[in-house]
Amino acid sequence: MAVIILQGCENTSEKNITQEQKLEQEHPNITKLKGQSTEFTPEIIKLNENVYVAVGYDGSNTSMVIGEDGVVIIDALRALGAAEIVANKFREITSKPVKAVIYTHGHDDHTGGTSAFIGDSKNVKIIARAGFKEELQGKSPVEPILKKRNGRQFGRDLPAKDIINRGVAPGSTSKDRVGKGYIEPNITLNDSLFVNLAGIDFQLFAANGETNDELFVWIPSEESLFTGDNYYKSFPNLYAIRGSQYRDVKSWGESIQKMSTFPVEHIIPGHTRPVSGKTIAYKNLKNYSTAILSVYQQTIDALNKGYTLQQTVESVKLADSLRNQPNLQEFYGSVSWGVRSIFLHYVGWFDGNPTNLYPLSSAKEAKHIVELAGGKEKVLEHLNNTVKNGDYQWGLQLADYLLQTDYKITKITEIKIQLLRSIAAQQINAPARNYYLSYAYELEKNNVK
C-alpha cells in the first residue's frame, strides 16, 4: 500500500511538530479505549458467600449462585472450551450440582457453553424467556451479509497488532468449540417468573432492550441484580452496526428504571465487571435509564418538529451530567446510531424532505459533484488537502465520489484505506474502530495494482 506523506511542517507553539508526527501520537480516545481493557482481566470475582462472577474468560460473563443443595448458573459463555475452564474453577469453589441454568437472552455469546456447567447433573432446569433466539441472524434471509458485518464490527479478522478490545469484551475470544455446548430451554416465561432454585428465591422479569427476548434476574436474599445485556459499562448499543432488528429503546430505558427500584447491592452485567455498593449501583442504573430515555424522547420531539434524519442526529445530545459519566462513555454504543435507529423505526427511510423521494443515483451525484468542483484532478487535489488537514470524513466522501467515476481506482483506494485507518486511530467506539480497520484490510486485499 502506498504511504501518504503529510506535509505539515508549520511553525507552531507545539515546537514544530509535523502533522505526520501528530498522527504517530496516540489519540486520547484510543488511550481511553485501552483503559477499558481492565474490565476484561480474567478473574472469578466473589461478591459474597453465594455469588461468584467469571469475567474475561470469553466475550461475556457467567455467574454462579450457590444454594442449599446445588448451584444456579446465569449465562453460559460462547465457546465450550472457555466454559469448561470456568466450570472447573467454579467446581473448585463448590462441588454442589447444577440445579438450573438461566439465559438472560439468546445471543450466542451467552448460551454456547451450557453443557460444561451441567456435567453429570440430572433434571436441570434451563430457563429463558418465550421467543428465545427468534431474532438471531441465523434466522434471517440476509444472514450472509450480517455475518460479514458482524466480523467487521468485532474485528474478528484483524491482526493482533490492531486489536484493543470490543468495548464491552476482550479484543479476542476463545474459538474452542464455539456454541457446541448449547442446550435448549425447557422452561420459558412470558412476563415474569418467581421460582425457588436450590433453596433460593429468584425473580425473573421480561425486559425488552438489546434483544426482544431479554430478561433480568433479581435475587432478594443476595441483593444481586443480573442485568443481561441491558446494562454494561458503556453507552448502550441501541443499534448494532453489524445490522439488527429494531431494539425497543423506550422499553430498554424503562427496564433499567424498573431495575433501579430494587435495593441493589451488586449489579452483575452481561459484560464488564460487577458494580457493588447501593449508592453507586443506584446511580449507575439511574443515569443509564435517564440517558436512554433522553435520547429516545429527544428523537421523538425532533421527528414531530419535522426534522430530517440528519437534522435529528445533530440535535440530539446527552446532557453534560450524563455524557461525562464513566458508565456512559461510547466504548460500544453511540448516541447518533441510536437516534438513526429510532428515526427509521418510526417513519422509515423517507426523512420528509421531498428532495429525497427520488434521489440521484450515487454515480450521477458523483458526476455532478466532480463537475461542480472543477473536474477529477481538482477533486483529487481537494482530497489530498483533506488528508493533510486531518479532515478525514470529508476525505472519505470525496474518495467515494471519485471511485464512483472509476478515476484512478488503485490510487484513490489507497488514499481511502489510509483515511479509514486515520479515522480508526481517533475512535473511542470499539465497533466503529474495528469496522474501519476491517474494511481497510478488505480494500487493501482486493485493490488491484
N, C-alpha and C positions, 0 to 999 in steps of 0.2 A: 504494500500500500504506500502511495506517495505521502510523504510527511509535509504538512503545510507549515512553512516558516512564517511566523508572525512578526512583521516589522513594527516595533513599538518602542523605540529607544528614546522616548521623550524625557527631558529633564523634569523631574518632579521632586516633591518633598519626600518621596519614598526612596531616596538615594539611587535614582536612576535605575530602578527595577524595570526590566523589559516586560512586555506582555507575555513573552514566552516563559520568563521566569515566574510570572504570576500564575500561569497555568500549571506550573510544576508544584506550586504551593497547594497544600490541602485546603479545600473549601471548608468553612465552618460546619456546613451541613453534613459533610462526609465525616467530620470529627464526631458530630452528634450521633450519626448513624452507627459509627463504630462503637460508641459508648453503649448503644442499645444492646450490643452483643453480650454484655454481662448478664442480661436477663436469661440467657440460654446456657449458662455454665451447668454442666450435668451435675445433678445433686438430688438426693432423696431428702426432702425438706419435712421435718417433723413439726407440725403445727400444734399438736397436743398429744396426749397419750393414745388417741384413737385415729387421728387423721394425718396421713402422710401423702406428700405430693412429689411425683417424679418429674423433674424439669430438665430439659436439654438433652434427653436421650434420643429424641426423634423430633419431628416437626411440631408436635403438640404435647400437652401434659396428660398424665394419667394419675389417678389418685386411688388410695386405699383407705377405707374406713373400717376399723376393727370393731366388731360387735361381740356379743357374749359367746356365741358358738360358731362364728365364722366372720368372713370379711365381705365387703361390697367394693367392687371396682367401678370407678366412674371414668368412662372413656378408656380407649384401649390402644392408642397409638396407630401408626400406619403400617410399619414393617414388622413382620412376625419376629425377625431377628432382634430388633430393638426391644420388642415387647418381652421376649424371653430373658433378655438381660435384666430388665426392670422387675419382671416377675420373680426372678431368683433373688434379687435384692429385697423384695417385699417378703419373701419366704424366710429370709434371714431375720426379719423383724417378728414375724409370727407364722406359725405353721397351721393356723386355722384354715379350714377350707373356704373356698369362694362360694358364697350363697347367692350372689346376684351380680350382674353387670348392668350398669345404666349407661346408655348412649345419650349424650346431650343433643346430638344431631347427627345427620347422616353423612357428613363429609368423610372421605376415606381416611384422612389422617387421624380420625378419632375412633375408627372401627376395625382397622386391619389386623390387629394383633390379639384378638379376644381369646383364642384358644390357648395362648401361652399362659394366661392368668388362670384359666379354669382348670387346667391339668386333669387330674383324676376326679374332680368334683362331679357329683351327680345331681340331676334335677336342678340345675342352675337357672334362675330366672334371668332372662335377657330382656331388659325393659327399654322401650323407646316410645316416641310419640307416633300417633297414627299418621299415615302418609310418609313414613320414614323412607328416605332416599329417593323419593319420586322425582325430584328435580335435578338430579345429578347429571353431569354432562354425558355419561354413558347412555342415558335415555333420550338424548337429544338427536334430532336429524342432522344437526351441524356439528356432531362430535369431532370430526377430523380437524376442523379449524379451531374449535375450543381447546382441543388437546395441544395444538401447536402454540396457541396463545398462552395457554397455561404454562408451557415450558418456558416461554419468554418471560412471563411475569415472575416466575420463581427462579429464573436464571439457571435452569437445570443443566444446560449445556455449556455454561460459562467455564473458562479455565480457572483453576484455583486462585490465580493471582488477582482475578477480578471479583472474587466472592467476598462479601462482607457479611450480610445476613439478609433475611427476608422480612425484616421489620418486626414480625412477631414470632419468628422462628429462626433457628440456625441457618446459615447460608447453604449448608449441605446436610442432607439427612440420609438415614440408612436406606439402602436398596436391597436389603436382605429379605427376600420373600415378601415383597410389598403386597398387602391385602390378603395374604394366604391364611391368616388366622381369623378371618371374619366369620361370625356366627349370627344368623338372623334372629331378630327379636321374637320372643314367644309371648310377651305381654306388651300391649300398647295402651296409651292413654289418649284421651281427647283434650279435655281442658285441664284436669288435674288428677293426681293420684296420691293419696295418703296411705302409706304402707309400712309395715314393720318388717325390717330385714335384719337378720342376725341379732335380733333383740333391740334394734334401734329404730326409732320412728323417722321416716323420710317423708318429705313433702315435695312432690314434683309438680311443676306448673308449666303449661304450654306458654311459649314466649317467642312469637314471631320476631325475627330480626335478621341476622346474617343468612339464615335459612328459614323456610316456612315449616320445617319440622323440628325447630329448636325447642328445648325445654331447659329450665334451670332447676337445681336441686337445693333445697333448704333443709338443714338438719338442726332442729331447735336445740337439742341437748349439747351439740358441739359448737353452736353459734357459727356454723360454717355454711357459706353460700358458694355453690358451684355454678358458674355463670355460663358455661359452654363458651361459644364464640361471640356472644353478645357483649362481652366486656373483655378487654385486654389492655395493656399499657401502650396505647396508640390511639390516635383518632380512628374511629371505626371505619371499616371498609364498606361504606354504604353502597358502593358499586365496585365490582371486581373487573379490572381492565382485561382479564382473560375472556370476559363475556359471561354474563349471568342473567337469570331472570330477575325481575324487579324485587329488590329487598324492601320489605314494608318498613319504611323509615319511621313513620309515625308510631307504628306498633313497637318498633325497636326501642324508641325513646320511652314509650310507656312501660315496656317490660323492665327497663332499668329503673324507672320510677318506682315500680312495684317492689323490685329488689331492695330499694333504699328504705322501705318501710319496716324491714326486719332488723332486729338488733344484731347486726353482723359484726362479729369479731374477726373472721377470716374470709376474705374473698379469694376463691380459687378459680382463676380464669382458665379458659381452654388453651391459652398461650401466655407466655411470660410468667414471671414469678408471682406467688401469692402476695396479698396485701393483708397485714394484720394490725389490729387496733381499731376500736369502734369509731373513733373520731376520724381517722384517715380513711377508713372504709366508707363511712357515710359521705365524706367529702368527695371521694373519687366517684362513687355512684351518682351523687347529685350533680357534679359538674358534667359527667358523661351524659346523663339524660338531658340536662339543660342544653348542652351543645347540640345533640342530635335533634331535639325538638326545635331549637332555634334555627338550624339550617332548614328544617322542614317548613316551618312557618314563614320564614323569610322568602323561601322559594314560592310558596303558595301566594304570598302577598304580591310578589313581583309578577307572577303569572296573571293575577287579577288586575294588575295595572296595565296589562298588555305588553309587558316587556318581551323582547325576543329572547331566544336562548342565551346568546352571548351577553346581552344586557343583564339578564338574570344572574348568570355566573359572576359577572363583575360586581353586582350589587350585594351579593350575599357574603357577609363577613362574620366571623366569630368575634365577640367582644374581647378586649384585651385580657380581661379577667379569666376568660376561658382559653384563649389562644396560647397563653403562657403557661398553662398547667402542664406538668410533666407527663401526665397520662393522656394528653390530647395532642401531642406532637404528631405530625403527619408521617410517621415511620411506615405506616401500612395503608391507611385510608387517606382520602383527600377530600376537602370540603367541596372543591369545584366538581369533582367526579360525582359526588352525592347530589349536588344541585342538578347536574345534567340528567341524572337518572330519574330524579323526582319529576323534572320538567317533562321528559319524554313519556314517563308513565301516565301523567295526567292529560297531556294534549297530543302526544305522538310526535312524529317527525316535523310537522309543519309548525314553524315558530310564530306564525301570524303575519309575517311580512310578505306581501304578495310577490315581491321580487323573487322569493324562494319557492314559489309554486312550481315553476318550470325553469330551474336554473340552467345556465350553460353547462355543457359537458366540461369536465376538467381540462380536456385538451383544447377546447375552444377558449375557455377562460385563460389558460396559459398563453395561448397565441396572442390574445388581446393585451394581456399584461406585458408580455415581451415587446410587442409593438409600441405600447404606451411608454415603455422605459427607454425606447430608442434602439431596440434590437438586441439580439442574443449576446453580442460582445459586451454591450452596455450592462446587461443583467449580470453577466459573469463578473464584470468589474464591481458592481454593487455587491455581489455575493462574496467576493474576496474581501471587500471592505467590512462586511458583517463579521467575517472571521477575525479580522484584525481588531475590530471594535468590541468583540465579545457579544455581538447581537445574534446569538446562536439560533433562537427560534425563528427570527425573520430569515436567517440564512437557510434554515431547513425549508421554509416555504418557497424561497427563491430557487433553491435547488430543485424542488419538486416541479416548479414551473418549467425550468429548463429541461428536466428529464421528460416532461410531457411533450416537448418539441423534438425529442431524440437528438439533442445537441450535445456533442462531446460526452456521450453517456459515461464512458470509463472515467474521464476526468471529474465530471460532476458527481458521480457516485463516490469517488474517492473523497471529495470535499464533504459530501453528505455523511459519510462514515465518520470523518473527523468531527463534524458538528455533533453527531449523535453522542460520540464519546465525550465531547466537551460539555454537553448538557448533562450527561450522566455524572460527570465529575462535580456537579453542583447540587445533586439531588439528596434531600433528606428522606424522600419516599423510596423505600426499597423496591417495590414492584415497578415503579417508573424507571429507576436506575437499571434494574435488571432487564427491563423491556428495551430501553435504549441500547444497552450493550449487546444484548442478544441479537437485536435487529442489525446492528452494525456488523457483527460477525457473519450473519447470513448474507448481507450485501457483499462483504469482503470475499466470502467464499464463491459467490455467484458472479462477481464482477469480472467480465471478460476483458483481458488486456488487449 
